[in-house]
Amino acid sequence: MSDTERRAFAGIELRKNEKGEHVIAGHAAVFEKMSHDLGGFREKIAPGAFTRTLKSGNDVLALVNHDPNFRLGRTKNGTVRLREDQDGLAIEIDPPNTQTGRDTVEDIRTGNLDGMSFMFRTIEDDWSIEGGEEIRTLKQIELLEAGPVTFPAYPDTSVAVRSLNAIKEKRCHAPADEPEANESEVDEVTDCDLITADRVKEHLDTFHARFVLAEVDHRLATRS
């Protein structure tokens, strides 16, 4: 069972370096930005979540639409640069002089690629209840790859759902003398039912349909 997850954020741009060459830049992740409903929970990324993985020096790939056949660069040869700033995980990519590199630059220029996405494994997360909603905070992340995407794809939330279900089991079925069984906390949980794959799919299908329609409306408006 895979333990990798994907998340995406809007916003990407082309810049020029001192040699006049294109640089792809943006934020692969944004701190403290609350997600939409991911199928029974919402999520945010804590500042500093990438600190450990960046210090490790692990090689991180830059791929188009998470496809290993469309490579843009990697950190180990310096064509991908990552850093945490006050907003999130900033990324710069020097696209190669290949068909993939040239196509990607043109797709960003024309707006066909307008988001950044990243693949990761969770090292540490935290669950809380805020306003009756289950909130997951990603506190430490192992970054695997990042790069431009056509639009934010279905988030892969299966790992998060397993984590949430474990927390629900602990909260709702702990013995009365354990802290997890605090009545006020259990009362605030909307239900003790485990999150199912169908429930997640229903939420994400709705989100994806709304996103695609909004994207079509935006592009039609810019052409008129």
PyRosetta script that sets phi, psi and omega in degrees:
from pyrosetta import init, pose_from_sequence

init()
pose = pose_from_sequence("MSDTERRAFAGIELRKNEKGEHVIAGHAAVFEKMSHDLGGFREKIAPGAFTRTLKSGNDVLALVNHDPNFRLGRTKNGTVRLREDQDGLAIEIDPPNTQTGRDTVEDIRTGNLDGMSFMFRTIEDDWSIEGGEEIRTLKQIELLEAGPVTFPAYPDTSVAVRSLNAIKEKRCHAPADEPEANESEVDEVTDCDLITADRVKEHLDTFHARFVLAEVDHRLATRS")
pose.set_psi(1, 126.4)
pose.set_omega(1, -175.5)
pose.set_phi(2, -69.9)
pose.set_psi(2, 142.8)
pose.set_omega(2, 176.4)
pose.set_phi(3, -111.3)
pose.set_psi(3, 16.6)
pose.set_omega(3, 178.3)
pose.set_phi(4, -92.7)
pose.set_psi(4, 151.4)
pose.set_omega(4, 179.1)
pose.set_phi(5, -134.2)
pose.set_psi(5, 161.8)
pose.set_omega(5, 177.8)
pose.set_phi(6, -131.8)
pose.set_psi(6, 143.3)
pose.set_omega(6, 173.3)
pose.set_phi(7, -139.1)
pose.set_psi(7, 155.5)
pose.set_omega(7, -177.3)
pose.set_phi(8, -139.3)
pose.set_psi(8, 150.9)
pose.set_omega(8, 178.8)
pose.set_phi(9, -137.8)
pose.set_psi(9, 145.8)
pose.set_omega(9, 178.1)
pose.set_phi(10, -75.9)
pose.set_psi(10, 149.3)
pose.set_omega(10, 174.7)
pose.set_phi(11, 117.6)
pose.set_psi(11, 113.5)
pose.set_omega(11, 178.8)
pose.set_phi(12, -158.4)
pose.set_psi(12, 149.8)
pose.set_omega(12, -179.4)
pose.set_phi(13, -148.9)
pose.set_psi(13, 161.9)
pose.set_omega(13, 174.4)
pose.set_phi(14, -104.7)
pose.set_psi(14, 134.3)
pose.set_omega(14, 175.2)
pose.set_phi(15, -126.0)
pose.set_psi(15, 171.9)
pose.set_omega(15, 175.0)
pose.set_phi(16, -118.9)
pose.set_psi(16, 136.5)
pose.set_omega(16, 175.2)
pose.set_phi(17, -86.0)
pose.set_psi(17, -175.1)
pose.set_omega(17, -176.2)
pose.set_phi(18, -64.9)
pose.set_psi(18, -17.7)
pose.set_omega(18, 177.5)
pose.set_phi(19, -92.0)
pose.set_psi(19, -0.4)
pose.set_omega(19, -178.6)
pose.set_phi(20, 81.8)
pose.set_psi(20, 12.4)
pose.set_omega(20, -179.6)
pose.set_phi(21, -91.3)
pose.set_psi(21, 151.0)
pose.set_omega(21, -179.1)
pose.set_phi(22, -70.1)
pose.set_psi(22, 142.0)
pose.set_omega(22, 172.1)
pose.set_phi(23, -128.8)
pose.set_psi(23, 129.3)
pose.set_omega(23, 175.4)
pose.set_phi(24, -89.3)
pose.set_psi(24, 126.8)
pose.set_omega(24, -174.7)
pose.set_phi(25, -136.7)
pose.set_psi(25, 154.2)
pose.set_omega(25, 178.0)
pose.set_phi(26, 167.9)
pose.set_psi(26, -165.1)
pose.set_omega(26, 175.6)
pose.set_phi(27, -118.5)
pose.set_psi(27, 119.2)
pose.set_omega(27, 177.8)
pose.set_phi(28, -74.6)
pose.set_psi(28, -23.0)
pose.set_omega(28, 178.5)
pose.set_phi(29, -147.8)
pose.set_psi(29, 149.3)
pose.set_omega(29, -179.4)
pose.set_phi(30, -122.7)
pose.set_psi(30, 130.0)
pose.set_omega(30, -178.6)
pose.set_phi(31, -74.0)
pose.set_psi(31, 144.2)
pose.set_omega(31, 171.6)
pose.set_phi(32, 59.9)
pose.set_psi(32, 16.7)
pose.set_omega(32, 176.5)
pose.set_phi(33, -90.6)
pose.set_psi(33, 115.5)
pose.set_omega(33, -176.6)
pose.set_phi(34, -73.6)
pose.set_psi(34, 132.8)
pose.set_omega(34, 179.9)
pose.set_phi(35, -75.7)
pose.set_psi(35, 170.3)
pose.set_omega(35, 167.4)
pose.set_phi(36, -72.3)
pose.set_psi(36, 177.9)
pose.set_omega(36, 178.8)
pose.set_phi(37, -66.4)
pose.set_psi(37, 119.6)
pose.set_omega(37, -178.4)
pose.set_phi(38, -95.1)
pose.set_psi(38, 15.9)
pose.set_omega(38, 178.5)
pose.set_phi(39, 103.8)
pose.set_psi(39, 52.1)
pose.set_omega(39, 179.5)
pose.set_phi(40, 111.5)
pose.set_psi(40, -3.8)
pose.set_omega(40, 177.0)
pose.set_phi(41, -157.8)
pose.set_psi(41, 162.3)
pose.set_omega(41, 171.8)
pose.set_phi(42, -120.4)
pose.set_psi(42, 168.3)
pose.set_omega(42, -168.8)
pose.set_phi(43, -146.3)
pose.set_psi(43, 149.6)
pose.set_omega(43, 172.8)
pose.set_phi(44, -145.0)
pose.set_psi(44, 161.2)
pose.set_omega(44, -178.5)
pose.set_phi(45, -109.7)
pose.set_psi(45, 127.2)
pose.set_omega(45, -178.9)
pose.set_phi(46, -76.7)
pose.set_psi(46, 143.5)
pose.set_omega(46, 172.7)
pose.set_phi(47, -55.5)
pose.set_psi(47, 137.3)
pose.set_omega(47, -179.1)
pose.set_phi(48, 87.1)
pose.set_psi(48, 4.5)
pose.set_omega(48, -176.6)
pose.set_phi(49, -63.7)
pose.set_psi(49, -23.1)
pose.set_omega(49, -177.1)
pose.set_phi(50, -101.8)
pose.set_psi(50, 0.7)
pose.set_omega(50, -174.0)
pose.set_phi(51, -56.4)
pose.set_psi(51, -49.3)
pose.set_omega(51, -176.3)
pose.set_phi(52, -63.7)
pose.set_psi(52, -44.0)
pose.set_omega(52, -177.3)
pose.set_phi(53, -69.0)
pose.set_psi(53, -33.6)
pose.set_omega(53, 178.5)
pose.set_phi(54, -70.6)
pose.set_psi(54, -37.3)
pose.set_omega(54, 178.7)
pose.set_phi(55, -70.1)
pose.set_psi(55, -23.7)
pose.set_omega(55, -177.4)
pose.set_phi(56, -68.3)
pose.set_psi(56, -24.9)
pose.set_omega(56, -178.7)
pose.set_phi(57, 76.5)
pose.set_psi(57, 12.7)
pose.set_omega(57, 178.2)
pose.set_phi(58, -61.3)
pose.set_psi(58, 144.6)
pose.set_omega(58, 179.8)
pose.set_phi(59, -71.7)
pose.set_psi(59, 125.2)
pose.set_omega(59, 179.3)
pose.set_phi(60, -116.5)
pose.set_psi(60, 127.1)
pose.set_omega(60, -178.7)
pose.set_phi(61, -88.9)
pose.set_psi(61, 151.6)
pose.set_omega(61, 169.4)
pose.set_phi(62, -111.2)
pose.set_psi(62, 117.0)
pose.set_omega(62, -177.8)
pose.set_phi(63, -124.4)
pose.set_psi(63, 153.0)
pose.set_omega(63, 174.3)
pose.set_phi(64, -89.0)
pose.set_psi(64, 124.4)
pose.set_omega(64, 179.9)
pose.set_phi(65, 53.2)
pose.set_psi(65, 33.8)
pose.set_omega(65, 176.7)
pose.set_phi(66, 61.4)
pose.set_psi(66, 20.7)
pose.set_omega(66, -177.1)
pose.set_phi(67, -98.4)
pose.set_psi(67, 116.3)
pose.set_omega(67, -178.3)
pose.set_phi(68, -65.1)
pose.set_psi(68, -12.1)
pose.set_omega(68, 176.0)
pose.set_phi(69, -79.0)
pose.set_psi(69, -12.3)
pose.set_omega(69, -178.1)
pose.set_phi(70, -121.8)
pose.set_psi(70, 80.9)
pose.set_omega(70, -174.2)
pose.set_phi(71, -92.4)
pose.set_psi(71, 136.6)
pose.set_omega(71, 178.0)
pose.set_phi(72, -110.1)
pose.set_psi(72, -24.3)
pose.set_omega(72, -179.3)
pose.set_phi(73, 165.6)
pose.set_psi(73, -175.0)
pose.set_omega(73, 179.0)
pose.set_phi(74, -157.9)
pose.set_psi(74, 156.9)
pose.set_omega(74, -174.8)
pose.set_phi(75, -70.1)
pose.set_psi(75, -30.7)
pose.set_omega(75, -173.1)
pose.set_phi(76, -68.2)
pose.set_psi(76, -21.1)
pose.set_omega(76, 175.8)
pose.set_phi(77, -107.2)
pose.set_psi(77, 7.3)
pose.set_omega(77, 174.4)
pose.set_phi(78, 83.0)
pose.set_psi(78, 1.5)
pose.set_omega(78, 179.3)
pose.set_phi(79, -81.9)
pose.set_psi(79, -9.0)
pose.set_omega(79, 172.6)
pose.set_phi(80, -125.9)
pose.set_psi(80, 129.8)
pose.set_omega(80, 179.2)
pose.set_phi(81, -124.1)
pose.set_psi(81, 128.3)
pose.set_omega(81, -177.3)
pose.set_phi(82, -123.8)
pose.set_psi(82, 142.9)
pose.set_omega(82, 175.0)
pose.set_phi(83, -157.9)
pose.set_psi(83, 152.2)
pose.set_omega(83, 172.9)
pose.set_phi(84, -90.4)
pose.set_psi(84, 133.1)
pose.set_omega(84, 171.1)
pose.set_phi(85, -124.3)
pose.set_psi(85, -169.3)
pose.set_omega(85, -176.1)
pose.set_phi(86, -67.0)
pose.set_psi(86, -20.5)
pose.set_omega(86, -177.9)
pose.set_phi(87, -91.6)
pose.set_psi(87, -34.4)
pose.set_omega(87, -176.5)
pose.set_phi(88, 164.7)
pose.set_psi(88, -144.5)
pose.set_omega(88, 179.6)
pose.set_phi(89, -95.7)
pose.set_psi(89, 104.1)
pose.set_omega(89, 179.5)
pose.set_phi(90, -83.7)
pose.set_psi(90, 141.7)
pose.set_omega(90, -178.7)
pose.set_phi(91, -134.8)
pose.set_psi(91, 140.4)
pose.set_omega(91, 172.4)
pose.set_phi(92, -128.8)
pose.set_psi(92, 134.8)
pose.set_omega(92, -178.2)
pose.set_phi(93, -128.0)
pose.set_psi(93, 129.6)
pose.set_omega(93, 172.2)
pose.set_phi(94, -93.5)
pose.set_psi(94, 100.6)
pose.set_omega(94, -175.7)
pose.set_phi(95, -66.0)
pose.set_psi(95, 142.0)
pose.set_omega(95, -178.8)
pose.set_phi(96, -76.1)
pose.set_psi(96, 160.2)
pose.set_omega(96, 176.3)
pose.set_phi(97, -84.2)
pose.set_psi(97, 65.0)
pose.set_omega(97, 178.4)
pose.set_phi(98, -127.4)
pose.set_psi(98, 173.2)
pose.set_omega(98, 178.1)
pose.set_phi(99, -59.6)
pose.set_psi(99, -42.1)
pose.set_omega(99, 178.8)
pose.set_phi(100, -62.2)
pose.set_psi(100, -45.2)
pose.set_omega(100, -179.7)
pose.set_phi(101, -62.3)
pose.set_psi(101, -47.1)
pose.set_omega(101, -178.7)
pose.set_phi(102, -66.7)
pose.set_psi(102, -41.6)
pose.set_omega(102, 178.7)
pose.set_phi(103, -63.7)
pose.set_psi(103, -39.7)
pose.set_omega(103, -179.3)
pose.set_phi(104, -64.7)
pose.set_psi(104, -44.3)
pose.set_omega(104, 177.5)
pose.set_phi(105, -58.6)
pose.set_psi(105, -44.4)
pose.set_omega(105, -179.5)
pose.set_phi(106, -67.2)
pose.set_psi(106, -39.0)
pose.set_omega(106, 179.4)
pose.set_phi(107, -66.1)
pose.set_psi(107, -35.4)
pose.set_omega(107, 176.4)
pose.set_phi(108, -71.1)
pose.set_psi(108, -40.8)
pose.set_omega(108, -179.8)
pose.set_phi(109, -60.4)
pose.set_psi(109, -38.9)
pose.set_omega(109, -177.9)
pose.set_phi(110, -88.4)
pose.set_psi(110, -6.2)
pose.set_omega(110, 179.3)
pose.set_phi(111, 89.3)
pose.set_psi(111, 5.9)
pose.set_omega(111, 177.9)
pose.set_phi(112, -70.5)
pose.set_psi(112, -30.4)
pose.set_omega(112, 171.7)
pose.set_phi(113, -112.8)
pose.set_psi(113, 117.7)
pose.set_omega(113, -175.2)
pose.set_phi(114, -138.1)
pose.set_psi(114, 21.2)
pose.set_omega(114, 178.0)
pose.set_phi(115, -144.2)
pose.set_psi(115, 166.3)
pose.set_omega(115, 174.8)
pose.set_phi(116, -119.7)
pose.set_psi(116, 145.1)
pose.set_omega(116, 178.9)
pose.set_phi(117, -138.0)
pose.set_psi(117, 157.4)
pose.set_omega(117, 177.5)
pose.set_phi(118, -141.0)
pose.set_psi(118, 150.9)
pose.set_omega(118, 175.9)
pose.set_phi(119, -109.0)
pose.set_psi(119, 141.2)
pose.set_omega(119, -173.2)
pose.set_phi(120, -154.5)
pose.set_psi(120, 167.4)
pose.set_omega(120, 166.2)
pose.set_phi(121, -117.9)
pose.set_psi(121, 142.0)
pose.set_omega(121, 179.1)
pose.set_phi(122, -83.1)
pose.set_psi(122, 125.3)
pose.set_omega(122, 173.7)
pose.set_phi(123, -90.9)
pose.set_psi(123, -44.5)
pose.set_omega(123, -179.7)
pose.set_phi(124, -147.8)
pose.set_psi(124, 132.1)
pose.set_omega(124, 173.3)
pose.set_phi(125, -136.2)
pose.set_psi(125, 170.4)
pose.set_omega(125, -177.9)
pose.set_phi(126, -140.9)
pose.set_psi(126, 139.9)
pose.set_omega(126, 179.5)
pose.set_phi(127, -113.5)
pose.set_psi(127, 138.4)
pose.set_omega(127, 176.8)
pose.set_phi(128, -145.7)
pose.set_psi(128, 168.5)
pose.set_omega(128, 176.6)
pose.set_phi(129, -114.9)
pose.set_psi(129, 120.3)
pose.set_omega(129, -179.7)
pose.set_phi(130, -128.6)
pose.set_psi(130, 119.6)
pose.set_omega(130, -179.2)
pose.set_phi(131, 58.9)
pose.set_psi(131, 32.8)
pose.set_omega(131, -180.0)
pose.set_phi(132, 81.3)
pose.set_psi(132, 2.2)
pose.set_omega(132, -179.6)
pose.set_phi(133, -107.5)
pose.set_psi(133, 144.6)
pose.set_omega(133, 172.2)
pose.set_phi(134, -76.8)
pose.set_psi(134, 124.5)
pose.set_omega(134, -179.1)
pose.set_phi(135, -119.7)
pose.set_psi(135, 126.6)
pose.set_omega(135, 175.5)
pose.set_phi(136, -104.0)
pose.set_psi(136, 128.8)
pose.set_omega(136, 175.5)
pose.set_phi(137, -111.4)
pose.set_psi(137, 119.8)
pose.set_omega(137, 176.5)
pose.set_phi(138, -82.1)
pose.set_psi(138, 115.8)
pose.set_omega(138, -173.4)
pose.set_phi(139, -102.1)
pose.set_psi(139, -34.7)
pose.set_omega(139, 175.0)
pose.set_phi(140, -141.2)
pose.set_psi(140, 131.3)
pose.set_omega(140, -172.9)
pose.set_phi(141, -129.2)
pose.set_psi(141, 138.7)
pose.set_omega(141, 168.7)
pose.set_phi(142, -96.1)
pose.set_psi(142, 111.3)
pose.set_omega(142, -177.5)
pose.set_phi(143, -81.8)
pose.set_psi(143, 130.6)
pose.set_omega(143, -178.1)
pose.set_phi(144, -107.0)
pose.set_psi(144, -46.5)
pose.set_omega(144, 177.4)
pose.set_phi(145, -160.8)
pose.set_psi(145, 161.4)
pose.set_omega(145, -179.1)
pose.set_phi(146, -153.5)
pose.set_psi(146, 161.7)
pose.set_omega(146, 178.3)
pose.set_phi(147, 165.8)
pose.set_psi(147, 177.2)
pose.set_omega(147, -178.4)
pose.set_phi(148, -71.7)
pose.set_psi(148, 148.0)
pose.set_omega(148, 177.9)
pose.set_phi(149, -134.2)
pose.set_psi(149, 155.1)
pose.set_omega(149, 179.8)
pose.set_phi(150, -63.2)
pose.set_psi(150, -48.7)
pose.set_omega(150, 170.5)
pose.set_phi(151, -157.8)
pose.set_psi(151, 158.9)
pose.set_omega(151, -178.7)
pose.set_phi(152, -55.6)
pose.set_psi(152, 118.1)
pose.set_omega(152, -179.1)
pose.set_phi(153, -78.7)
pose.set_psi(153, 175.9)
pose.set_omega(153, 174.1)
pose.set_phi(154, -53.8)
pose.set_psi(154, 122.4)
pose.set_omega(154, 174.1)
pose.set_phi(155, -64.1)
pose.set_psi(155, 138.3)
pose.set_omega(155, 176.3)
pose.set_phi(156, -86.2)
pose.set_psi(156, 99.5)
pose.set_omega(156, -171.6)
pose.set_phi(157, -106.5)
pose.set_psi(157, 11.5)
pose.set_omega(157, -174.5)
pose.set_phi(158, -61.3)
pose.set_psi(158, -38.2)
pose.set_omega(158, 178.7)
pose.set_phi(159, -65.3)
pose.set_psi(159, -44.3)
pose.set_omega(159, 179.6)
pose.set_phi(160, -63.2)
pose.set_psi(160, -39.4)
pose.set_omega(160, -179.7)
pose.set_phi(161, -64.3)
pose.set_psi(161, -41.4)
pose.set_omega(161, 177.3)
pose.set_phi(162, -61.8)
pose.set_psi(162, -40.6)
pose.set_omega(162, 178.7)
pose.set_phi(163, -64.7)
pose.set_psi(163, -43.8)
pose.set_omega(163, 179.5)
pose.set_phi(164, -64.1)
pose.set_psi(164, -43.2)
pose.set_omega(164, -179.8)
pose.set_phi(165, -61.6)
pose.set_psi(165, -36.5)
pose.set_omega(165, 177.5)
pose.set_phi(166, -65.0)
pose.set_psi(166, -40.1)
pose.set_omega(166, 178.2)
pose.set_phi(167, -66.0)
pose.set_psi(167, -41.7)
pose.set_omega(167, 178.9)
pose.set_phi(168, -60.9)
pose.set_psi(168, -44.0)
pose.set_omega(168, 178.7)
pose.set_phi(169, -59.3)
pose.set_psi(169, -42.8)
pose.set_omega(169, -177.8)
pose.set_phi(170, -67.3)
pose.set_psi(170, -43.3)
pose.set_omega(170, -178.8)
pose.set_phi(171, -66.9)
pose.set_psi(171, -45.7)
pose.set_omega(171, -168.9)
pose.set_phi(172, -84.4)
pose.set_psi(172, -18.1)
pose.set_omega(172, -174.5)
pose.set_phi(173, -125.1)
pose.set_psi(173, 12.8)
pose.set_omega(173, 178.3)
pose.set_phi(174, -70.8)
pose.set_psi(174, 147.8)
pose.set_omega(174, 175.2)
pose.set_phi(175, -57.4)
pose.set_psi(175, 152.1)
pose.set_omega(175, -173.7)
pose.set_phi(176, -61.2)
pose.set_psi(176, -24.6)
pose.set_omega(176, -176.8)
pose.set_phi(177, -89.0)
pose.set_psi(177, 2.9)
pose.set_omega(177, 178.2)
pose.set_phi(178, -95.5)
pose.set_psi(178, 148.3)
pose.set_omega(178, -177.9)
pose.set_phi(179, -57.0)
pose.set_psi(179, -32.4)
pose.set_omega(179, -176.8)
pose.set_phi(180, -64.6)
pose.set_psi(180, -17.0)
pose.set_omega(180, -176.9)
pose.set_phi(181, -92.7)
pose.set_psi(181, 15.0)
pose.set_omega(181, 177.8)
pose.set_phi(182, -51.6)
pose.set_psi(182, 124.2)
pose.set_omega(182, -171.1)
pose.set_phi(183, -60.9)
pose.set_psi(183, -41.5)
pose.set_omega(183, -176.8)
pose.set_phi(184, -63.9)
pose.set_psi(184, -36.3)
pose.set_omega(184, -179.8)
pose.set_phi(185, -69.9)
pose.set_psi(185, -44.1)
pose.set_omega(185, -179.9)
pose.set_phi(186, -64.6)
pose.set_psi(186, -39.4)
pose.set_omega(186, 178.5)
pose.set_phi(187, -61.4)
pose.set_psi(187, -32.3)
pose.set_omega(187, -177.6)
pose.set_phi(188, -75.5)
pose.set_psi(188, -21.3)
pose.set_omega(188, 176.7)
pose.set_phi(189, -67.3)
pose.set_psi(189, 127.8)
pose.set_omega(189, -176.2)
pose.set_phi(190, -63.0)
pose.set_psi(190, -35.3)
pose.set_omega(190, 176.0)
pose.set_phi(191, -162.6)
pose.set_psi(191, 164.7)
pose.set_omega(191, 178.1)
pose.set_phi(192, -105.2)
pose.set_psi(192, 9.5)
pose.set_omega(192, 178.6)
pose.set_phi(193, -71.7)
pose.set_psi(193, 139.7)
pose.set_omega(193, 177.5)
pose.set_phi(194, -72.1)
pose.set_psi(194, 148.6)
pose.set_omega(194, 178.4)
pose.set_phi(195, -74.8)
pose.set_psi(195, 129.5)
pose.set_omega(195, -179.4)
pose.set_phi(196, -103.5)
pose.set_psi(196, 161.6)
pose.set_omega(196, 178.5)
pose.set_phi(197, -61.6)
pose.set_psi(197, -37.5)
pose.set_omega(197, -180.0)
pose.set_phi(198, -64.0)
pose.set_psi(198, -39.1)
pose.set_omega(198, 179.8)
pose.set_phi(199, -65.4)
pose.set_psi(199, -42.5)
pose.set_omega(199, 177.6)
pose.set_phi(200, -63.1)
pose.set_psi(200, -46.4)
pose.set_omega(200, -177.8)
pose.set_phi(201, -61.0)
pose.set_psi(201, -39.9)
pose.set_omega(201, 179.8)
pose.set_phi(202, -61.0)
pose.set_psi(202, -45.7)
pose.set_omega(202, 178.9)
pose.set_phi(203, -63.1)
pose.set_psi(203, -46.5)
pose.set_omega(203, -175.6)
pose.set_phi(204, -72.3)
pose.set_psi(204, -33.2)
pose.set_omega(204, 174.6)
pose.set_phi(205, -60.8)
pose.set_psi(205, -43.7)
pose.set_omega(205, 179.6)
pose.set_phi(206, -63.7)
pose.set_psi(206, -46.2)
pose.set_omega(206, 179.7)
pose.set_phi(207, -61.4)
pose.set_psi(207, -46.0)
pose.set_omega(207, -177.0)
pose.set_phi(208, -63.0)
pose.set_psi(208, -43.1)
pose.set_omega(208, 179.5)
pose.set_phi(209, -62.1)
pose.set_psi(209, -42.8)
pose.set_omega(209, 179.2)
pose.set_phi(210, -65.2)
pose.set_psi(210, -39.4)
pose.set_omega(210, -179.7)
pose.set_phi(211, -64.6)
pose.set_psi(211, -46.0)
pose.set_omega(211, -178.7)
pose.set_phi(212, -62.7)
pose.set_psi(212, -43.3)
pose.set_omega(212, 178.8)
pose.set_phi(213, -62.4)
pose.set_psi(213, -42.6)
pose.set_omega(213, 179.0)
pose.set_phi(214, -64.2)
pose.set_psi(214, -39.0)
pose.set_omega(214, 179.0)
pose.set_phi(215, -65.0)
pose.set_psi(215, -42.6)
pose.set_omega(215, 177.9)
pose.set_phi(216, -63.1)
pose.set_psi(216, -45.2)
pose.set_omega(216, 179.1)
pose.set_phi(217, -60.0)
pose.set_psi(217, -41.4)
pose.set_omega(217, -179.3)
pose.set_phi(218, -64.0)
pose.set_psi(218, -44.3)
pose.set_omega(218, -177.0)
pose.set_phi(219, -71.6)
pose.set_psi(219, -33.1)
pose.set_omega(219, 175.4)
pose.set_phi(220, -66.7)
pose.set_psi(220, -38.9)
pose.set_omega(220, -179.3)
pose.set_phi(221, -66.4)
pose.set_psi(221, -37.3)
pose.set_omega(221, -178.8)
pose.set_phi(222, -72.2)
pose.set_psi(222, -20.3)
pose.set_omega(222, 179.7)
pose.set_phi(223, -87.8)
pose.set_psi(223, -20.9)
pose.set_omega(223, -175.7)
pose.set_phi(224, -83.9)
pose.dump_pdb("model.pdb")
